[in-house]
Amino acid sequence: MNKQVSVSLLDIQLINKIVFPTVDLIVLFGQVDKKDNDSQKNLIILEDKLELEQFSEKVKASFTFVNCSNQSVAFIETHPLLAGIIDFSKVKRSTYTSYLFINNPDGSIRWFFPKTNQSPCFLNLYNGSGWKSNLFVTASKLLSKLKGISILCDGEFSIFHKNGHFIKNNFPNITYDDMAIFTGTIGENRKAIISLSHKGQGSQFVKIPITDSAAVLVKNEFNQLSYLREFDYRSTIIPAVEQKADQIMVSNISPTQKNKVQHWSAIHWNSLDELYQNSYREKPLETS
């Protein structure tokens, strides 16, 4: 693994939004870079255990605890208002799940996934092209088989899921072996996407809106897919979709053997015709 880089406050808030989406208050323990001035909302930074003990006695809201020190703070695990812990320390605890992460070129976290993954399912979220991208895909698959995927990673952290895993909490009937989280493309429509795999094959995607405008788009996607699944198709596959709060889970309909041919073909015309035949409505021109 490469030398671990410092994680920004913005990354910490993003991880919290994905893993503990109903919790706004973040308590960060240890020395951190405070240059992200815009990320200070609902963030408390404590630098010693006395401050932490005083906080734990006074807090009245649910919170996520982020350990950026190398101290053991196991006593906080039993706090009644604790939602969970994001731990960047080197102190290892058997009750925590270890995650590896891969950064964007700007140093922000792009993907993170459990260290115990048996397959590089983060590649289900990768759309690169060209020889560099092909090399990255090949290296990822090979290193995953050799249990050496950490070579490609930029760091590691752990999560204590106090009240159960966040995916199982929202979608309890889902079965999966591996998972990977894409933190989304920066912008007003940013959403995180979780890829789930079962027996080495991509099975579902969970979409988590990060912004209010993304929440509107995700809700619209659920509505449109639900509507389209009411019809029968011969050339088109419409993914199954479930909704929980502002998140949706969409089945992965990508074929096992992917055809990367880019030219337009008869199957595209047939699919468009099916969609048109199933969804067109005649309305007065003034209503359009």
N, C-alpha and C positions, 0 to 999 in steps of 0.2 A: 504494500500500500504506500502511496505517496505520503509525504509529510502532511499531517493534518493542518489545514488552514483555519484561520479564525472564522467563526460563523457570525454573520451580522445579526443585529436586532431584527431587521426585516425578515431574515430567514427564520428566526425563532418564532416570530409572530405568524409567519406563514405555516410552519409546521404545526403550531398550536391550532390554527384555523382548520387545518385538515384533520388532525387527530382528535382534538377536543373542541368541536365546532360550536358547542353551546356555552363555552367558557370564555369570558372576555378578559378577566384579570390574570396577568402573568407576573409571577414573583421570580425574579432572577437573582441567584445567589453567586457571588464571586466577582472577579475583576473582568470588565467587558469594555469593548470599544463603544463609546457613547456618541459617535459621530452621526448616527442616523437620527437626526433631530426630529424627523417627522414620525418616527415610530414610537414615540414616548407615551402615547395614549394608552391608559390602562396597564401601564408597566411600572412595577416597583423594583428597584435595584437595591439589594442588601449585600454588604461586603463582609460582615462577620456574624458569628453564631449568636451573639447577644442580640443584635438587631433582628435576626431571624426568630429567636425565641420571643421577643417582644411583639413582633408581627403576628406570630401564631396565636398569641393570647388575645389579640384585638380584632383580627380579621372577621368579617361578618358575611363575606361573599365567597362563592365557589371560586377556586383559583387553580391554575397550573403552576407547578414549581419547576424551575429550570436551574439545574446545577451546573455552573460554569467554573466551579472550584475543583480541587482534588481532595475535598474533604467528604467524609461519610456523613450524611444527614438523614440516617434511617428513621429518626424519630418523626420526621415530617410525614412519613408514609401513612401513619395512623390518624392524621388530622381529619376530623369529620367533614371538613369543607374542601379537602383536596380532591381534584378531579383526576390528576395523574402527574407524572414526572417526566420531563425531557432532560436526560442526563448526558452532559458532554465531558464528565470527569473520567478519570482512568480507574475509578473504583468500580469493580465488577460485582454485580449482584445477580444471583440465580433467578430471581423473580422478575427481572427486567428482560425485555426483548431487544437484542442488539440489531442496529440498522447500519448499513453502509450507505454512503452517498457519493454521487458524481456531480461535479459542478458544471455550470455554464462557463464560457470563456471569461465572463466578467467576475467569476468567483462566487456567484450565488448558487444555491443548490438547485440542480435540475431534476435529478431523480434520487429517491431513497427507497431502500428495500431491506427486508430482513436478511441478516447475515446467513441464516439457515436455508435460504432459497436453494432449491435443487436445479433450477433452470433460470436462464437470463430473461425472465418474462418482462423486464423493462424494455426489451427490444420490440414488444408489441406496441410501444408508445413512440417508436423511433421511425422517422420518415426520411432519413437522409438518403442521398444518392451520390454517385461518384465513387472513385476508387478508395478514397479515405473512409467513406461511410461503409463500403463493403469490407474493408480491412477491419474496421471497428466491430462490425457484426460478427465476422469470422473469429476475431480474437475473443470476443465476449462469449461466444458459444464454446470455443475450445477451453478457455480458462474456467468456465463454469463446470465443464466436465472434469477438469483437473482440480476442482475445488480451489481455484486461485483467482477468482473474480476480483478479489480485493486489490489486485495489482492495478486495476483500472480505476480504482476508487480514490477519492480525495480525503476521506475521513470516515469517522464512525461515531455514532451516539447510541444511547439506549433509551427506551421508553418503558415506564411503569404504567400499565393499563389497570388502574385501580378498580374500575367498575366494568371490566370486560373490554374486549377489543372493539374498536369503533366500527368496524365493518359488521361484525356479528351482532352488535347492538341494533344497527339499522336494518340489516338483512339477515335475520337469524337462520333462514332456511338454506342459505347458500353454502356450497361445499367447494373448497379450494385448497391447493397445496402451497402455492407460491403467490406472492403479490409484489407489486412495485408501484410507486407513486411518482407521477410526473407533476411537478409543481405548477405548470401552466406557463403560458406566454404572457409577459408583462403587458398590461394595458387595462382599459376600463372593462373589458369583457373576460378577464382572467378567470379561469377555472382549473382546478386540479383534477387529474384523471388517475384513477387507480386501475391497474391491469391485474386481473385475477387469472390464475392458471390452475388447471386440474389435470393431473397425470401428464404434465409437460405440454398441454395444449391450452392456448388462450380460451377462456370461457366467458368472462364478463368484464365490462368496464363500469366503474362507479365514477360519476361526475359530481364534483363538489364545487359550487360557485364560490368564488372568493369575493366578488363585488356584487352590488345590487343589480347592476345591468346584466351580469352573467347569470344571476338567479332568474331573471326574466327569460333569458334565452334557454336555460335548462328546462324551465317549466314549459316553454313553448315546444321544445323538443319532445318532452314527454307527451304533451297533448297531441302533437302531429303523429308520432309513432303509434300511439294508442288508437288514433283514428284509422290510420292506414292498415293496421292489423285486423281490422274488421272485415277485410276483403280477402278473396282467394287469389293466389298468384301462381304462375307457371314459370316465369323467367326471373322473377324478382324475389329476393329474400328480405323480409322486413324484420329487424331485430326485436326480440321481446324486451319489454321495459317495465320496471317497477319504480315507484316513487316513495320516498320517506323524507318528510320535512322538505327541505329545498334540494335534496340529493336525488339522483336517479341512478338506477343500475340498468345497463343495456347489454344484451347478449352479444358476444363476439362472433360475428358471422364471417370473419375472414377465413378463406379456404386454407387448408393445410399446405397445399402447393400453390403458391402465389404466382399469378401470371402478370408480369410487369410490362406487357405489351401496351403501348400508349395510344395506338390508333383506334379510331371509332369503328365499331363493328355492329353486326346485326343484333347481338344480344343487348346492346345499349338501346337500339331503336325499339326492340321488343319490350324492354323494361319500361321505357318512357311511355310507350303505348298503353301498357297495363296500368301504370300509374294514372294516366290520363283517363282511361275508360272507367277506372274505379272512383275517380275523385272529381271529375268535372261536373259543374252545375250550370244550368242556364239561368241567367239573371238579367234584369233590365240593365242597359248600359250605364244608367245614372247611378247604379249601386256599386259599380266596379271602381 
